[in-house]
């Protein structure tokens, strides 16, 4: 089994914040601060990532790299077109 925690520098791989505690992402092998790990739980594919890891573990794959992190989806910004603003 690969020990990725040996690469822990004390900084979150996502936000760069210096912290004492960390956990591994459900999406990939990033080592995250607990704040980023909590943010990750709001991703629409979070349960997909958790289930994929659980399935891999059941099959004996203890080095599952995850389903991949694409970042948080961007909220859809309202249009600034005059038709949308003035209803035209």
C-alpha contacts under 8 A as a table, 3 or more apart, distances in Angstrom:
res1	aa1	res2	aa2	distance
1	X	62	X	6.52
1	X	63	X	6.40
2	X	63	X	6.78
3	X	6	X	6.06
4	X	7	X	5.63
4	X	8	X	7.52
4	X	29	X	7.57
5	X	8	X	5.21
5	X	31	X	7.50
8	X	11	X	7.23
8	X	31	X	7.05
10	X	18	X	5.52
10	X	19	X	5.63
10	X	20	X	6.23
11	X	16	X	5.11
11	X	17	X	5.28
11	X	18	X	4.42
11	X	19	X	6.08
11	X	32	X	7.96
11	X	33	X	7.64
12	X	15	X	5.66
12	X	16	X	4.65
12	X	17	X	5.43
12	X	18	X	6.63
12	X	19	X	7.26
12	X	22	X	7.48
12	X	31	X	6.16
12	X	32	X	4.71
12	X	33	X	5.14
13	X	16	X	5.75
13	X	30	X	5.92
13	X	31	X	5.77
13	X	32	X	5.82
14	X	30	X	7.67
14	X	32	X	6.60
14	X	36	X	7.12
15	X	36	X	7.37
17	X	33	X	7.43
19	X	22	X	7.38
19	X	33	X	6.60
21	X	33	X	6.45
21	X	34	X	7.09
22	X	31	X	6.29
22	X	32	X	5.29
22	X	33	X	4.69
22	X	34	X	5.93
23	X	31	X	5.62
23	X	32	X	5.35
23	X	33	X	6.54
23	X	34	X	6.73
23	X	37	X	7.21
24	X	28	X	7.72
24	X	29	X	6.06
24	X	30	X	5.74
24	X	31	X	4.55
24	X	32	X	5.83
24	X	37	X	7.84
25	X	28	X	5.53
25	X	29	X	5.91
25	X	30	X	5.43
25	X	31	X	6.25
25	X	32	X	6.38
25	X	37	X	6.51
25	X	40	X	7.79
26	X	29	X	7.72
26	X	46	X	7.40
26	X	49	X	5.88
26	X	50	X	6.02
26	X	53	X	7.54
26	X	66	X	6.64
27	X	46	X	7.63
27	X	49	X	5.58
27	X	50	X	7.84
27	X	65	X	7.83
27	X	66	X	4.82
27	X	67	X	5.39
27	X	68	X	5.10
27	X	69	X	5.37
28	X	65	X	5.40
28	X	66	X	4.40
28	X	67	X	6.50
28	X	68	X	5.30
28	X	69	X	6.25
29	X	65	X	6.07
29	X	66	X	7.06
32	X	35	X	7.86
32	X	36	X	5.98
32	X	37	X	5.99
33	X	36	X	5.49
33	X	37	X	6.30
34	X	37	X	4.91
34	X	38	X	6.12
35	X	38	X	5.12
35	X	39	X	6.26
36	X	39	X	4.89
36	X	40	X	6.07
37	X	40	X	5.04
37	X	41	X	6.69
38	X	41	X	5.34
38	X	42	X	7.43
39	X	42	X	5.64
39	X	43	X	7.46
40	X	43	X	5.46
40	X	46	X	7.05
40	X	72	X	7.77
41	X	46	X	5.73
42	X	46	X	6.96
43	X	46	X	5.30
43	X	72	X	6.11
43	X	73	X	7.51
44	X	47	X	7.66
45	X	48	X	5.10
45	X	49	X	6.27
46	X	49	X	5.12
46	X	50	X	6.27
47	X	50	X	5.01
47	X	51	X	6.02
48	X	51	X	5.22
48	X	52	X	6.07
49	X	52	X	5.16
49	X	53	X	6.29
49	X	66	X	6.76
49	X	67	X	5.99
50	X	53	X	5.30
50	X	54	X	6.22
51	X	54	X	5.00
51	X	55	X	6.08
52	X	55	X	5.14
52	X	56	X	6.21
52	X	66	X	7.36
52	X	67	X	7.29
53	X	56	X	5.05
53	X	57	X	6.19
53	X	64	X	6.66
53	X	66	X	6.47
54	X	57	X	5.13
54	X	58	X	6.23
55	X	58	X	5.10
55	X	59	X	6.40
56	X	59	X	5.13
56	X	60	X	6.45
56	X	61	X	5.13
56	X	62	X	7.31
56	X	64	X	6.43
57	X	60	X	4.98
57	X	61	X	5.05
57	X	62	X	5.75
57	X	64	X	7.73
58	X	61	X	7.38
61	X	64	X	5.85
65	X	68	X	7.68
79	X	84	X	6.47
79	X	85	X	7.91
80	X	84	X	6.71
80	X	85	X	6.60
81	X	84	X	5.38
81	X	85	X	6.33
82	X	85	X	4.93
82	X	86	X	5.75
82	X	87	X	7.62
82	X	88	X	7.23
83	X	86	X	5.42
83	X	87	X	5.11
83	X	88	X	4.23
84	X	87	X	5.17
84	X	88	X	6.72
85	X	88	X	7.91
